Amino acid sequence: MWTEKDNKLSRKFTFKNFNEAFGFMTRVALIAEQMNHHPYWTNVWNRVEIHLSTHEAGDVVTDKDRQLAAAIDHIVSGL
């Protein structure tokens, strides 16, 4: 579930292993590039944490972030 706090839309994901986490990040990267909206994220082994905000809007959450979050949810639902 995405949470909105401190002008960021955030979610943590846990996968079976590093390969699954990295594969997920690759899928997200392809969509983020198409949207020209790149997340701040971290990855440690099987965990990925994503924070979304729109720099051009003053680092606040916008519809662009919500659209990327929905696309990320769609990726996760297919795994």
Rosetta blueprint (number, residue, H / E / L):
1 M L
2 W L
3 T E
4 E E
5 K E
6 D L
7 N L
8 K E
9 L E
10 S E
11 R E
12 K E
13 F E
14 T E
15 F L
16 K L
17 N L
18 F H
19 N H
20 E H
21 A H
22 F H
23 G H
24 F H
25 M H
26 T H
27 R H
28 V H
29 A H
30 L H
31 I H
32 A H
33 E H
34 Q H
35 M H
36 N L
37 H L
38 H L
39 P L
40 Y E
41 W E
42 T E
43 N E
44 V E
45 W L
46 N L
47 R E
48 V E
49 E E
50 I E
51 H E
52 L E
53 S L
54 T E
55 H H
56 E H
57 A H
58 G L
59 D L
60 V E
61 V L
62 T L
63 D H
64 K H
65 D H
66 R H
67 Q H
68 L H
69 A H
70 A H
71 A H
72 I H
73 D H
74 H H
75 I H
76 V H
77 S H
78 G L
79 L L
